[in-house]
C-alpha cells in the first residue's frame, strides 16, 4: 500500500518523473541526423584532399615543363606538342601549345596537364613566354 500512495502523491511523482518514449525517439533522431552530417563532411574532406593533391602535382608538372624550356633557352616551333610525365608516382598527360606574339622575339607557351586516364578535364593550366635566344 505504501508504494501505491507514493505514486498518487503529486509532489513525489514530479521528482521521479523521467523522459517519455517519444522524447527519447526525437532526441535519437536529432542525434542520428547530426552524426550522418558529420560523417558526410569527413568523407567530403577526405575526397577533397585527394583532389587537391592531384591538382598540386599537376601544377608542378606544368611549372617543370615551363622552367625546363626557360632553362634550356628553347625556341620552340609554333604548334602543339604532348607527352607524359610522372610526378610523385602519378602519371599525367601534358599538352603544350606554342603560339606567336605580336613581338617576333617572344612566343607564348600554354601548358595543360590532364589525368592519364584520357579525360579532357585539365588539372592544371599555365601560360608562360619564351624569349628568342640571342635576340
C-alpha positions in Angstrom: 0.0 0.0 0.0 2.8 2.4 0.7 4.1 2.2 -2.9 0.6 2.9 -4.2 0.4 6.0 -2.0 3.7 7.3 -3.4 2.5 7.0 -7.0 -0.5 9.1 -6.2 1.4 11.8 -4.4 1.8 14.6 -7.0 4.8 16.2 -5.2 6.7 12.9 -5.1 5.8 11.9 -8.7 7.4 15.1 -10.0 10.7 14.1 -8.6 10.8 10.6 -10.1 9.4 11.5 -13.5 11.6 10.5 -16.5 11.6 11.0 -20.2 8.8 9.7 -22.3 9.4 7.3 -25.2 8.5 9.9 -27.7 11.1 12.4 -26.2 13.8 9.7 -26.4 13.0 8.9 -30.0 13.1 12.6 -31.0 16.4 13.0 -29.3 17.8 9.9 -31.1 16.6 11.2 -34.4 18.3 14.5 -33.9 21.5 12.8 -32.8 21.5 10.5 -35.8 21.0 13.4 -38.3 23.9 15.2 -36.7 26.2 12.1 -36.9 25.3 11.5 -40.5 26.1 15.1 -41.4 29.4 14.8 -39.6 30.3 11.6 -41.4 29.4 13.1 -44.8 31.5 16.2 -44.0 34.5 13.9 -43.1 34.1 11.9 -46.3 34.0 15.1 -48.4 37.1 16.5 -46.7 39.0 13.3 -47.5 37.9 13.3 -51.1 38.8 17.0 -51.5 42.3 16.4 -50.0 42.9 13.8 -52.7 41.7 16.2 -55.5 43.9 19.0 -54.1 46.9 16.7 -54.0 46.3 15.6 -57.6 46.0 19.3 -58.8 49.1 20.2 -56.9 51.1 17.5 -58.6 49.7 18.5 -62.0 50.7 22.1 -61.3 54.2 21.0 -60.6 54.3 19.1 -63.9 53.2 22.3 -65.8 55.7 24.5 -64.0 58.5 22.0 -64.5 57.9 21.9 -68.3 57.9 25.7 -68.5 61.0 26.2 -66.4 62.8 23.4 -68.4 62.2 25.3 -71.6 63.4 28.6 -70.0 66.5 26.9 -68.5 67.5 25.4 -71.9 66.6 28.7 -73.7 64.4 26.7 -76.1 63.0 28.5 -79.1 60.1 26.1 -79.9 58.4 26.0 -83.3 54.8 27.1 -83.5 52.3 24.3 -83.0 51.4 21.7 -80.4 53.4 19.0 -78.5 52.2 16.5 -76.0 53.6 13.8 -73.8 53.5 12.1 -70.4 55.2 12.9 -67.1 55.3 11.3 -63.7 55.1 13.3 -60.5 55.1 11.6 -57.1 54.4 8.3 -58.7 51.3 9.7 -60.5 51.2 9.6 -64.3 50.0 12.8 -66.1 49.5 13.7 -69.7 50.6 17.2 -70.7 49.9 19.3 -73.8 51.9 22.3 -74.9 50.6 24.9 -77.4 53.2 27.3 -78.8 51.8 30.4 -80.4 53.4 33.6 -81.8 53.0 37.0 -80.3 53.0 40.5 -81.9 56.6 40.8 -80.9 58.6 38.3 -83.0 61.1 37.8 -80.2 58.6 36.2 -77.9 56.5 33.1 -78.1 53.6 32.2 -75.8 53.5 28.7 -74.3 50.3 27.3 -72.9 50.7 24.1 -71.0 47.7 22.0 -69.9 48.1 18.9 -67.6 45.5 16.2 -67.7 45.0 12.9 -65.9 46.5 10.0 -67.7 43.1 8.2 -67.9 42.2 10.1 -71.0 39.6 12.5 -69.7 39.7 16.0 -71.1 39.4 17.7 -67.6 42.5 19.8 -67.2 44.0 19.6 -63.7 46.4 22.5 -64.3 46.9 25.2 -66.9 49.8 27.6 -67.0 50.9 30.2 -69.6 54.4 31.5 -70.0 56.6 33.3 -72.5 59.8 32.3 -74.2 62.4 34.8 -75.4 64.3 34.2 -78.6 67.9 33.4 -77.7 70.5 35.9 -78.8 67.7 38.3 -79.8 
